[in-house]
């Protein structure tokens, strides 16, 4: 059937469900629905509309507005990404801060190891604001998590600086420069390789992380020596219990190797890693959004990748002509794979001029020579396979007919073809499916310019 799910109907130019309790209102967004700034404005507008429906005394709170669309998923994903990024930063900062407090002779100096990472992230984000028109929240979140290891640059420098004897900032910087520079160069190179990916978010993560690591290194070796030109001796030693525990864990021992191998063999029977490459699984939509989408599908069916075209006419002959004009327009889009193959009533019920033209082409193809050859072939095949001489008589009557016949659309097929009789004439609703090269805005503009149909 060409009708929407659950036998929707048109009334006063609006698409209604079969029970008349739901109306489908299609809004065209001015801009991108996945733009979170625009999505927030849409969400605010929808809330205002719901509030008006509740407070309007004439409506008596009988109407419910259920909104769906890409904007809701964009808002949900942004909310979750912000919340998770904030939580990860807080937990990571607290964990590292506790470790630094226990590890350094002077805890406050140890806490400064967090400073290069923070400055590197801020500086990287500043530079990225010039390189990208916009950045995904996922890129910032993942990039920030990756850059967390740059705290090691500050820890190494400050551990060499905070000693029980006097030290100098520039001297410490020279001591750790070679090791840290080599590590940063390999890391920056690895991140920049992500620019080869066609996936924009990966490229953003690579650039953001590479810049953050580079800025963190520069801060450690050029700013820290200015902050700490000289450091007096520490009055107490590093936490003895922590250092002893680290030494014991890191010390080589045969039993540790045996334990690691045993654990690895045991996990072969229990570990079952699953790699999910479906990007849709990354969507973190809320329960309210899922319920709204389910309600839409229950009422109207799955509208994803589909649109509805409505034709209006005063009589059936005019409707058939409009169908043929629309068929010609859509055929070009089908060839260019902008639309999936289209079925319109004109395929089965052409207008009188088209029927005559098709009939002329038919008779031109079935000339006397082809008919004679086909008749001889069929008679031989019929005799060989035991058919009676008049078995193909109905077929020959079709071949010999002198007129195309009448192709007016019978009322019994109206429902199947999406046609409904109204007080002003007839309306027809046809379903179109998008192709791989479909451009909604271009199709809307071209179809609207013809004045043939309305697009939903």
TISE-49770 format. One record per residue: residue in three letters; x, y, z of N, C-alpha, C, O in turn. Coordinates in steps of 0.001 Angstrom, whole numbers, plus 500000, padded with zeros to 6 digits. Layout:
<nodes>
ALAXYZXYZXYZXYZ...
</nodes>
This chain:
<nodes>
UNK500832498808500000500000500000500000500871501249500000501985501245500524UNK500349502313499407501085503576499381500698504471500542501251505562500674UNK499781504055501378499394504851502540500399504702503662501111503699503718UNK500478505691504571501339505524505739500827504389506607499764503819506359UNK501623504072507647501241502985508546499902503265509195499547504417509446UNK499165502204509462497898502269510189496824503076509459495930503632510096UNK496905503144508116495848503752507303495572505192507726494460505518508141UNK496574506045507621496407507458507933495496508096506900495288507550505817UNK494957509254507244494010509928506369494277511422506394494893511951507319UNK493786512101505331493919513543505260492593514203505615491519513764505204UNK492710515278506397491518516050506726491926517523506846492766517888507669UNK491306518356506000491596519800505988493087520070505838493640520960506483UNK493734519276504965495146519497504697496091518954505742497298519175505650UNK495566518235506752496407517676507811496375516150507763495356515543507432UNK497504515552508099497608514096508122497171513591509493497789513921510506UNK496103512789509525495544512261510772495672510745510810495684510080509775UNK495768510219512016495775508772512176494371508229511936493402508988511905UNK494265506908511767492979506298511440491921506560512500490744506727512181UNK492344506597513775491369506831514843491079508306515065490259508655515914UNK491749509185514303491494510618514413492042511254515687491723512406515978UNK492864510525516457493363511045517735494765511627517633495260512222518590UNK495413511460516475496765511963516312496887512749515005496350512341513975UNK497585513860515056497882514658513864499398514747513710500118515016514671UNK499869514515512481501304514569512212501655515953511673501197516340510598UNK502459516689512413502895518029512009504377517954511668505204517670512534UNK504709518207510410506094518142509954506667519548509904506142520409509197UNK507738519788510648508375521108510688509706521053509963510464520096510116UNK509987522062509186511255522161508471512177523076509259511876524252509463UNK513313522524509704514235523265510559515060524228509721515569523867508660UNK515186525453510208516042526442509561517464526235510069517866526845511060UNK518222525383509397519574525044509846519687523551510056518872522780509549UNK520693523147510800520938521722511060520308521297512371520471521962513394UNK519586520183512336518957519669513542519950519099514534519640518967515718UNK521159518757514057522178518214514949523047519311515563523922519020516379UNK522814520568515179523511521690515814522910521876517203521725522188517327UNK523704521689518237523165521690519602522627523059520012521723523147520843UNK523183524134519430522652525474519728521239525597519170520326526065519850UNK521075525169517916519738525191517303518813524200518005517631524479518206UNK519357523042518376518548522039519062518022522554520390516883522268520761UNK518842523312521110518397523883522389517267524886522169516338524956522973UNK517338525657521096516265526613520780514965525887520434513879526299520840UNK515102524794519673513915524011519312513278523409520561512059523449520730UNK514113522856521426513612522242522657512895523271523524511868522969524132UNK513431524473523580512797525547524351511444525922523743510476526167524463UNK511390525964522416510135526267521735509094525182521986507925525485522229UNK509514523915521929508580522817522179508038522860523611506858522591523839UNK508894523195524564508445523319525956507428524445526103506456524320526848UNK507657525548525388506712526673525438505364526269524840504312526655525349UNK505404525487523754504153525017523138503394524080524078502171524167524187UNK504107523195524750503460522279525700502843523058526855501739522746527303UNK503550524059527328503027524862528422501766525612527997500822525750528774UNK501762526092526759500579526807526254499385525861526133498255526242526437UNK499638524621525688498551523651525592497947523351526966496744523120527084UNK498785523355527996498302523065529347497534524229529950496530524036530635UNK498011525430529690497425526601530347496243527189529595495491527980530164UNK496059526825528339494945527355527551493630526740528054493411525535527930UNK492787527558528605491527527058529191490569526524528134489761525641528421UNK490650527048526918489750526584525855490064525150525442489168524412525031UNK491331524752525550491732523408525142491506522379526238491465521178525970UNK491359522852527485491058521986528633492087520852528819491752519755529266UNK493310521144528474494423520191528677494137518825528038494449517782528614UNK493539518849526838493166517613526151494201517193525103494083516118524514UNK495208518029524870496160517765523791497570517577524353497982518257525292UNK498293516638523753499673516356524149500574516513522938500305515953521876UNK501634517269523102502601517483522018503788516549522226504509516659523218UNK503985515628521282505116514696521330506057515047520194505706514889519025UNK507233515516520523508192515951519498509305514927519351509799514383520338UNK509692514673518115510805513773517822511664514427516746511242515371516079UNK512859513912516596513755514441515576515204514329516005515513513963517139UNK516092514655515064517526514549515333517965515497516440518954515242517127UNK517224516599516612517629517588517615517607517000519032518434517361519870UNK516660516096519293516576515513520633517768514593520909518326514603522006UNK518151513804519909519319512941520074520585513772520263521453513423521063UNK520683514885519513521854515754519640521949516340521049523030516392521635UNK520809516779521587520809517336522944521147516276523985521924516523524907UNK520558515094523830520832514014524793522307513622524778522925513447525828UNK522864513487523572524276513110523466525186514176524067526171513859524733UNK524848515440523826525669516520524385525589516513525912526599516686526594UNK524385516311526438524218516299527893525022515175528534525703515382529538UNK524939513979527945525668512831528484527177513031528351527940512723529267UNK527598513557527185529035513770526975529594514776527973530675514569528525UNK528866515859528206529320516856529170529373516268530579530339516482531312UNK528335515532530950528284514951532291529412513948532503530087513975533532UNK529616513056531518530655512032531663532047512638531644532925512211532392UNK532251513644530781533560514304530729533863515003532051534976514923532569UNK532865515684532584533048516389533865533349515396534992534230515631535820UNK532605514284535013532822513274536056534209512647535926534892512438536929UNK534634512342534677535947511729534469537068512661534907538052512226535506UNK536911513957534601537943514924534989538030515044536508539124515092537071UNK536885515093537160536875515234538624537509514017539292538366514159540165UNK537080512806538874537625511588539489539118511423539214539887511046540099UNK539518511715537961540936511597537613541779512585538410542840512238538929UNK541293513822538499542038514852539233542174514484540701543251514625541279UNK541087514011541312541135513634542726542094512462542958542863512461543919UNK542039511464542069542917510298542219544385510667542100545211510255542914UNK544698511450541075546098511859540882546548512769542015547680512663542485UNK545659513671542460546019514588543545546364513824544823547330514162545507UNK545576512793545147545877511992546344547231511297546221548004511247547178UNK547508510762545029548789510093544817549948511079544966550973510748545561UNK549786512280544429550851513282544498551092513739545938552229513966546352UNK550009513867546683550149514302548087550971513297548879551798513685549704UNK550750511996548633551474510966549377552879510727548819553752510248549543UNK553108511049547557554378510698546926555463511752547117556644511407547156UNK555094513032547239556091514095547294556422514480548737555555514460549610UNK557685514829548972558048515328550303557274516589550664556870516786551809UNK557076517451549641556269518654549842555006518516548975555051518760547769UNK553882518125549591552668517808548832552191518930547918551724518652546813UNK552289520167548333551809521272547511552596521381546204552035521727545164UNK553876521088546258554670521086545027554226519936544122554162520087542902UNK553924518801544722553447517663543933552162517977543189551974517543542052UNK551274518734543831549999519079543186550198519919541933549341519916541048UNK551315520642541840551588521456540659551831520605539412551870521137538302UNK551996519284539580552158518400538424550911518382537551550982518008536381UNK549774518781538102548526518850537335548483520067536418547701520112535469UNK549326521050536709549262522322535981549622522194534497548905522760533673UNK550690521485534107551011521380532676549891520755531840549619521200530726UNK549247519725532385548153519088531651547000520057531435546420520115530351UNK546675520817532474545570521781532379545892522873531371545069523205530518UNK547084523424531476547492524476530540547561523934529119547151524618528181UNK548076522712528940548162522115527610546790521942526976546614522218525789UNK545804521482527768544444521288527237543818522617526844543195522723525788UNK543982523637527694543398524951527403544037525561526154543338526072525279UNK545369525505526078546066526055524912545696525308523637545522525923522585UNK545573523970523728545204523165522553543803523513522081543553523612520879UNK542891523698523023541524524064522650541492525441521998540709525676521078UNK542339526351522470542409527695521893542892527625520440542317528270519563UNK543938526849520189544457526731518821543449526022517916543281526399516756UNK542781524999518446541783524267517646540610525153517251539963524903516234UNK540331526178518036539231527090517694539518527840516394538597528327515738UNK540809527933516022541172528556514746541256527530513623541076527865512453UNK541530526285513982541694525239512968540381524618512539540249524196511390UNK539390524550513449538102523918513151536973524922513384537006525698514339UNK535983524896512504534813525763512703534002525314513913533373526127514589UNK534025524021514176533365523472515362534052522167515724534691521535514883UNK533916521765516996534515520518517455533478519681518182532639520196518921UNK533556518384517954532636517474518625532983517380520103534151517398520491UNK531938517280520915532147517095522343532871515779522616533608515667523596UNK532664514780521751533360513504521896534862513683521694535662513062522394UNK535248514536520732536668514782520478537324515442521684538431515075522079UNK536630516421522267537179517102523444537268516131524623538265516116525345UNK536226515326524814536214514381525929537283513323525812538046513092526750UNK537341512657524625538357511615524433539758512211524433540683511643525014UNK539911513365523774541220514011523736541698514389525125542872514213525449UNK540786514911525955541153515259527324541565514046528136542506514097528928UNK540835512939527921541184511702528647542560511183528213543345510716529038UNK542838511271526911544135510809526401545266511674526954546336511169527294UNK545016512988527040546058513906527507546335513775529003547267514401529509UNK545560512989529707545779512842531148547171512300531458547708512555532536UNK547767511545530508549096510980530777550174512066530821551273511812531314UNK549881513286530310550891514349530321551214514803531741552181515535531956UNK550408514372532711550745514674534093552089514043534457552764514503535378UNK552477512986533731553774512345533980554935513299533715555969513229534379UNK554754514205532722555826515161532420556100516053533629557251516286534000UNK555010516551534239555161517397535419555675516623536621556490517130537392UNK555195515386536781555632514570537927557133514304537850557845514437538846UNK557614513924536654559044513640536497559886514862536848560857514767537599UNK559502516000536297560269517231536562560263517565538049561313517851538623UNK559104517532538670558990517944540069559620516936541026560097517321542094UNK559631515654540665560320514669541505561824514927541542562454514811542594UNK562393515278540392563811515622540350564085516940541069565177517160541593UNK563080517811541085563257519126541718563101519060543236563843519715543969UNK562140518271543704561824518209545142562681517120545800562244515977545940UNK563885517482546196564846516536546761565316517010548141565113518173548491UNK565941516128548928566446516539550247567694517427550170568298517748551194UNK568070517818548955569197518734548768568752519845547814567734519702547137UNK569488520929547755569133522089546930569225521739545442570164521063545023UNK568261522194544649568244521958543208567927523250542479567433524210543070UNK568226523259541153567948524426540325567026523996539169567186522923538589UNK566065524864538859565055524528537861565617524235536485565212523260535853UNK566544525060536003567084524859534658567912523582534585567887522877533576UNK568641523287535651569443522069535670568558520820535615568870519860534911UNK567455520844536364566514519719536347565897519568534961565735518451534468UNK565554520689534335564967520640532994565921519983532002565489519214531143UNK567229520282532114568213519670531215568335518168531457568555517401530520UNK568193517755532692568329516339533028567201515483532433567440514360531989UNK565996516009532428564848515206531966564456515518530524563551514880529986UNK565115516484529891564708516940528555564767515826527510563797515618526781UNK565865515124527427566034514122526369564964513037526432564360512696525415UNK564731512497527623563754511407527765562343511890527462561591511204526769UNK561974513063527973560613513556527771560394514007526334559305513820525792UNK561412514600525705561265515039524313561020513860523390560148513926522524UNK561779512775523562561598511599522709560205511012522875559560510653521890UNK559737510911524116558397510380524357557310511249523754556340510735523197UNK557464512570523862556456513494523320556458513464521800555388513510521194UNK557620513389521164557681513368519698556983512140519127556226512247518162UNK557231510993519709556566509777519217555057509843519445554276509384518611UNK554658510411520569553226510517520877552535511494519927551462511203519397UNK553159512659519716552577513657518801552477513086517390551470513289516711UNK553514512372516941553468511767515611552345510758515472551665510714514447UNK552149509942516509551073508946516466549698509612516399548823509167515655UNK549512510678517177548220511367517162547960512046515819546834512032515322UNK549005512641515230548812513338513958548502512383512818547951512803511800UNK548843511107512963548481510121511941546966509969511805546470509501510781UNK546234510373512857544770510294512789544197511252511760543033511127511380UNK545006512218511297544547513129510248544302512393508939543600512902508065UNK544872511203508793544661510411507576543270509794507546542824509328506498UNK542580509785508680541245509180508744540212510092508098540286511315508211UNK539247509479507419538134510243506847537082510573507895536152511337507633UNK537231510000509072536278510239510159536692511524510874537743511569511514UNK535883512552510769536245513880511256536582513891512739537518514571513158UNK535829513144513534536048513161514985537440512618515324538100513143516221UNK537895511578514621539233511040514869540306512071514552541290512194515282UNK540118512813513462541078513857513110541114514943514194542184515431514558UNK539941515311514701539888516320515760540573515829517034541292516585517689UNK540346514559517384541004513988518563542527514020518388543254514382519313UNK543001513640517203544436513613516941545088514976517082546108515115517756UNK544497515988516445545064517343516500545001517901517917545981518455518413UNK543852517756518567543673518280519928544670517639520899545286518334521707UNK544825516322520819545729515615521730547184515958521444547965516174522370UNK547552516010520165548941516327519809549324517722520293550408517915520845UNK548448518682520090548723520044520547548816520102522073549687520776522623UNK547910519388522753547913519395524205549202518840524785549752519397525735UNK549691517726524207550939517123524676552109518074524434552966518240525302UNK552147518700523253553246519618522926553262520823523867554320521213524361UNK552107521403524110552041522564525001552408522185526442553025522976527155UNK552030520977526867552380520529528216553901520411528360554465520808529380UNK554563519863527330556026519744527368556678521122527434557593521344528227UNK556205522041526601556774523397526597556585524075527949557468524794528415UNK555444523848528574555195524461529884556173523928530930556722524692531725UNK556387522609530924557280521999531912558701522535531777559347522829532782UNK559197522666530537560615522976530342560905524466530162562069524867530187UNK559895525276529986560162526710529827559484527568530896559976528647531226UNK558363527098531436557654527895532451558032527451533862558267528288534733UNK558091526142534090558467525657535429559837526190535888559964526597537042UNK560871526202535015562148526767535465562053528246535854562829528721536683UNK561100528974535254560891530371535643560183530461536995560469531346537802UNK559239529513537231558522529508538511559449529042539640559406529578540747UNK560298528023539344561207527463540354562659527625539889563286526642539492UNK563197528832539931564613528978539540565545528201540468566583527701540034UNK565169528101541760565959527325542727565014526756543776564022527385544145UNK565341525541544256564497524884545255565354524479546450566311523723546281UNK565037524964547662565799524572548857565553523105549191564596522515548689UNK566391522508550023566237521081550360564912520806551070564434521632551848UNK564324519646550799563110519232551490563443518822552909564489518224553163UNK562543519149553841562813518854555253562443517425555619562825516948556688UNK561708516731554753561357515340555058561481514486553811561496515000552693UNK561567513197554008561735512264552914560376511938552265559312512239552806UNK560462511313551089559252510819550428558597509750551290559287509049552032UNK557294509615551206556550508632551994557196507258551879557195506640550814UNK557749506789553004558524505556552994557672504326552665558115503439551935UNK556467504278553197555604503109552965555210503002551488555195501912550917UNK554894504144550883554515504143549470555685503729548594555526502923547677UNK556857504280548874558032503946548065558403502475548206558744501823547220UNK558338501950549425558657500532549638557684499620548896558071498600548326UNK556401500019548918555394499219548219555646499233546715555515498200546059UNK556005500384546163556284500474544726557521499667544355557556499022543308UNK558528499704545211559745498942544937559453497447544926559954496720544068UNK558653496993545866558334495560545932557509495116544720557717494031544176UNK556574495972544312555745495628543148556583495572541885556386494695541044UNK557526496513541744558328496591540524559502495633540526560081495375539470UNK559874495092541693561047494213541768560807492933540980559713492372541034UNK561828492457540239561661491214539452561546489987540352562224489879541374UNK560673489068539951560498487819540702559857486786539782558962487103538999UNK560334485532539889559818484475539016558346484174539276557599483839538356UNK557941484296540523556544483972540835555569484962540193554429484614539885UNK556035486199539996555169487193539343554932486822537889553813486933537389UNK555996486378537205555846485949535812554928484742535716554066484673534840UNK555120483785536626554274482581536616552822482937536898551914482374536287UNK552597483878537828551228484289538150550567484985536965549384484776536698UNK551331485808536258550780486510535095550404485533533992549346485665533377UNK551268484552533740550982483547532710549765482716533092548910482440532250UNK549683482317534357548548481517534827547240482291534684546228481754534233UNK547282483558535077546077484391534953545667484540533496544480484477533175UNK546643484738532609546336484877531186545690483630530619544742483721529838UNK546201482448531009545629481187530520544216480976531054543343480475530344UNK543999481363532312542660481218532889541654482130532184540507481743531958UNK542089483326531846541172484289531221540792483888529805539795484373529269UNK541585482999529189541217482525527858539860481835527855539161481833526841UNK539488481248528989538220480520529087537057481426529517535893481056529360UNK537367482595530053536305483458530584536160484772529806535050485285529657UNK537259485307529320537204486597528626536646486409527219537162485601526447UNK535605487145526890534995487108525557534798488538525075533696489079525165UNK535863489152524561535741490557524113534807490677522920534831489845522013UNK533995491704522928533060491986521835533373493382521311533390494348522074UNK533620493485520002533941494767519382532703495249518627532313494669517613UNK532099496306519133530892496870518525531287498096517714531673499121518275UNK531189497988516382531578499099515508530364499886515030530479500719514130UNK529221499633515615528001500345515243527993501708515939527916501780517166UNK528075502798515148528108504138515737526791504477516426526754505316517326UNK525707503819515999524426504095516645524450503670518108523708504197518937UNK525330502689518413525413502237519798526008503309520710525893503226521933UNK526647504320520107527228505412520884526180506451521265526430507316522104UNK525013506362520648523957507313520987523487507100522412523173505979522812UNK523441508173523169523034508088524577521730508855524761521651509793525554UNK520717508443524019519447509152524097518745508808525401518928507727525961UNK517949509738525863517254509557527131516043508646526962515620508359525842UNK515494508196528082514311507332528048513109508074527468512298507477526760UNK512988509373527762511873510150527227511940510215525701510916510111525027UNK513155510389525156513316510445523704512952509106523069512282509068522037UNK513392508010523682513082506675523157511576506433523169511028505902522203UNK510901506819524254509447506641524333508729507447523260507775506963522650UNK509183508673523028508558509519522005508725508910520616507786508923519820UNK509910508377520316510138507757519015509311506483518850508799506205517765UNK509185505717519922508364504509519864506894504860519615506204504182518854UNK506433505914520260505042506341520068504809506783518630503762506492518052UNK505782507484518049505660507919516660505583506717515728504754506685514819UNK506452505723515954506459504550515081505188503724515239504688503165514264UNK504663503643516458503420502898516670502252503528515916501370502830515416UNK502262504851515844501154505566515207501325505712513710500376505523512949UNK502552506053513280502772506402511886503698505444511138503877505574509927UNK504281504490511846505262503614511207506636504260511225506811505360511749UNK507611503565510646508985504072510607509133505052509448509092504654508284UNK509306506348509771509407507378508738510851507650508338511107508541507528UNK511792506903508886513199507165508599513499506931507122513196505866506585UNK514095507925506468514482507802505080513310507794504113513458507370502967UNK512143508260504559510953508252503706510282509623503732510442510395504677UNK509542509900502692508732511121502663507439510806501915507362509830501169UNK506440511634502121505136511426501514504813512604500598504999513765500961UNK504323512276499399503952513290498415502443513246498235501867512186497987UNK501807514410498361500352514462498237499959515218496969500394516346496736UNK499122514564496153498546515186494966497081515518495234496387514771495924UNK496620516622494694495215517028494825494670517372493448495365517985492637UNK493424516978493180492801517284491896491283517276492055490738516731493015UNK490634517889491098489164517966491150488507516717490590487357516423490915UNK489246515954489723488675514737489152489794513725488909490976514045489032UNK489403512511488565490372511423488399491260511614487179492436511251487214UNK490719512179486095491530512379484894492681513342485168493810513123484730UNK492376514400485892493427515357486254494444514711487187495642514983487099UNK493959513856488081494857513156488998495802512238488234496980512142488576UNK495292511556487190496143510681486385497216511479485640498358511033485525UNK496848512657485135497827513496484439498920513970485397500102513968485053UNK498517514371486594499509514811487587500439513660487981501632513860488212UNK499874512461488053500701511294488367501782511086487314502929510785487643UNK501412511246486053502386511051484974503447512145484992504623511865484762UNK503053513376485261504037514458485351505001514218486515506204514455486408UNK504441513743487623505279513448488780506198512264488501507344512244488951UNK505694511268487753506488510096487415507711510490486593508803509963486805UNK507527511419485652508650511884484817509693512589485671510894512386485491UNK509226513425486608510142514153487491510931513198488385512137513357488574UNK510225512201488933510883511281489857511779510276489151512738509781489744UNK511481509967487890512283508986487145513734509442487027514655508631487123UNK513934510750486818515297511280486715516042511102488036517229510776488043UNK515342511317489156515975511149490472516296509690490756517299509384491400UNK515444508791490274515697507355490466516957506935489716517759506160490239UNK517141507446488479518323507115487686519597507622488362520645506981488288UNK519497508776489022520662509360489701520815508822491122521673509284491874UNK519985507847491489520005507208492816519734508201493946520190508020495075UNK518986509245493619518527510164494662517303509596495372517049509894496539UNK516552508773494646515378508109495208515433506626494875516028506218493877UNK514802505829495729514619504410495424513550504292494332512789505236494121UNK513479503162493641512444502994492610511060503371493126510665502998494231UNK510331504124492296509052504717492709507899504009492014507965503708490822UNK506845503748492775505615503201492185504491504210492361504167504605493481UNK503891504629491230502750505537491248501591504886490492501817504004489663UNK500365505305490762499204504716490073499279504806488555498645504004487868UNK500037505762488007500143505912486558500782504689485901500623504475484699UNK501498503894486682502088502673486123500995501697485715501100501050484673UNK499951501585486523498846500665486239497702501335485490497013500702484689UNK497507502634485762496360503338485194496821504647484544496669505719485130UNK497390504558483322497836505772482639496648506589482130495537506071482025UNK496877507837481820495833508675481245495579508235479810496351507461479243UNK494475508741479218494102508321477858495192508617476829495509507733476033UNK495789509825476803496870510069475829498068509147476020498639508654475047UNK498448508914477275499580508025477530499241506593477147500077505878476594UNK498028506181477438497609504825477071497656504643475552498093503601475063UNK497199505670474800497231505582473333498668505533472819498982504785471893UNK499540506345473436500953506354473029501610505006473321502375504488472507UNK501304504451474485501851503129474820501334502051473879502061501138473487UNK500042502181473523499431501188472630500055501258471235500282500230470598UNK500328502470470769500962502633469460502346501997469450502726501330468487UNK503088502206470517504413501591470615504305500066470669505128499346470104UNK503281499601471355503040498152471455502760497547470075503333496521469708UNK501877498193469323501537497683467992502721497789467034502890496962466137UNK503537498824467242504710498982466387505709497855466641506371497370465723UNK505801497453467901506721496358468219506205495032467671506957494267467066UNK504906494764467887504327493507467412503842493672465964502645493674465675UNK504829493810465073504489493904463646504143492512463103504208491516463823UNK503779492467461838503291491210461254504362490117461283504063488950461532UNK505605490507461028506671489513461010506895488886462382507034487667462490UNK506932489726463454507155489191464804505988488302465236506186487265465869UNK504743488731464880503576487959465278503591486585464596503311485573465239UNK503916486546463299503965485278462571505020484355463172504767483169463386UNK506199484901463442507288484089464017506911483548465393507166482383465698UNK506297484406466231505899483981467570504824482905467500504833481954468282UNK503878483065466537502794482090466420503325480711466033502870479697466561UNK504275480676465122504855479400464721505592478746465892505511477533466086UNK506311479561466672507056479032467823506116478474468882506359477398469427UNK505029479213469180504083478774470197503341477508469771503115476613470586UNK502961477434468483502255476238468000503140475003468102502681473923468476UNK504417475177467764505339474037467861505535473625469324505556472434469637UNK505679474615470223505861474314471638504605473696472232504694472806473077UNK503409474168471790502155473633472311501984472171471910501557471336472707UNK502330471879470647502205470508470180503170469586470916502824468456471262UNK504369470073471150505390469269471816505050469000473272505366467931473793UNK504404469964473943504118469842475373502676469449475671502270469438476833UNK501895469126474638500559468591474859499483469632475117498447469290475686UNK499681470906474720498644471913474876497625471801473751497950471359472650UNK496392472205474035495351472216473017495605473354472042496283474316472404UNK495085473284470813495343474332469815494867475728470241495460476729469838UNK493802475804471054493278477111471453493762477538472847493161478427473450UNK494822476934473365495297477245474721495775478698474831495655479311475892UNK496313479244473742496863480600473783495945481632473135496380482733472796UNK494688481278472968493752482189472305493586483518473074493570484573472439UNK493462483506474421493365484796475129494566485710474876494429486932474811UNK495725485108474737496915485916474463496828486554473079497164487726472911UNK496370485772472073496269486317470714495200487396470624495308488303469798UNK494171487311471460493159488382471479493775489697471944493433490767471441UNK494703489604472926495387490816473391496282491372472280496338492584472071UNK496970490495471581497860490939470505497069491612469389497539492579468790UNK495856491098469105495082491591467967494167492764468289493525493297467384UNK494086493183469551493128494236469893493492495535469191494663495817468935UNK492441496336468877492614497543468062492606498835468870492843499908468315UNK492337498751470170492295499973470987492963499700472334493004498557472789UNK493482500744472969494172500538474247493256500203475410493719499684476426UNK491984500485475284491056500227476378491006501387477367491750502359477232UNK490144501284478338489968502335479354490800502007480590490873500861481032UNK491429503059481135492297502858482300491920503796483442492799504298484143UNK490652504033483633490226504845484772490423504049486064490184502843486120UNK490859504754487081491180504073488340489891503611489028489043504443489350UNK489727502311489258488513501823489919488487502220491398489526502189492058UNK487337502587491921487237502967493347487712501871494299488168502175495401UNK487615500600493894488011499518494798489526499506495054489998498876496001UNK490284500213494194491738500262494362492200501555495031493400501767495203UNK491262502415495408491640503704495990492515503524497234493548504175497384UNK492078502624498120492806502471499389494224501965499151495175502441499772UNK494358501002498253495678500449497970496614501502497383497810501500497672UNK496076502402496560496896503406495885497009504709496669497639505657496201UNK496414504768497845496527505970498663495645507103498193495954508269498443UNK494545506787497512493644507811496982492407507912497864491852506906498306UNK491995509139498107490801509369498926489940510421498257490438511416497730UNK488620510179498287487668511145497723487320512172498794486997511814499926UNK487389513451498430487079514535499362485947515385498800485479515157497684UNK485522516348499572484447517234499130484885518106497956484051518594497193UNK486218518303497813486735519145496737487260518338495560487692518922494566UNK487236517034495643487722516201494548488421514958495073487806514128495742UNK489721514831494764490480513654495159491862514059495680492454515039495228UNK492350513289496629493734513446497110494423512100497019493798511050497165UNK495714512149496775496502510923496676497791511093497472498495512090497319UNK498093510123498314499300510151499131500203509010498690499810507844498744UNK501427509346498250502368508352497749503634508368498588504111509427498995UNK504167507193498841505366507038499667506610506982498787506656506237497808UNK507617507775499144508892507775498438509992507390499430509967507809500588UNK510943506600498973512081506199499805513346506844499268513569506884498058UNK514173507348500174515392508046499778516436507071499241516548505938499709UNK517201507537498244518335506782497734519621507241498394519596508093499282UNK520748506681497966522019507008498620522486508424498311523300508972499054UNK521985509040497216522373510411496864521261511408497160521246512505496602UNK520333511034498031519169511878498317519578513165499016520363513153499965UNK519028514280498528519243515586499148517869516177499423517174516600498499UNK517479516207500683516119516601501046515800518030500612514726518298500073UNK516737518941500850516469520349500537516321520547499033515415521249498584UNK517211519928498249517145520058496794515830519477496262515188520079495401UNK515436518317496772514198517685496313512977518538496680512050518678495882UNK512984519096497874511864519933498307511727521167497419510620521532497022UNK512851521805497111512816523020496291512306522711494890511464523435494361UNK512815521633494284512414521292492910510955520874492832510246521262491903UNK510504520090493797509118519635493769508159520794494039507100520883493418UNK508526521672494956507670522813495279507555523754494082506502524351493858UNK508649523887493304508647524798492161507676524344491073507155525176490330UNK507425523042490968506514522534489935505053522805490274504217522903489376UNK504739522929491565503353523130491984502501521891491848501278521959491973UNK503142520739491589502394519500491389501867518912492688500729518448492761UNK502713518939493712502388518177494919502900518880496153503692519820496083UNK502417518389497303502908518825498608503764517718499189503457516537499029UNK504840518101499867505779517140500411505680517115501921505655518158502574UNK505624515874502486505552515702503939506751514894504392506900514625505584
</nodes>
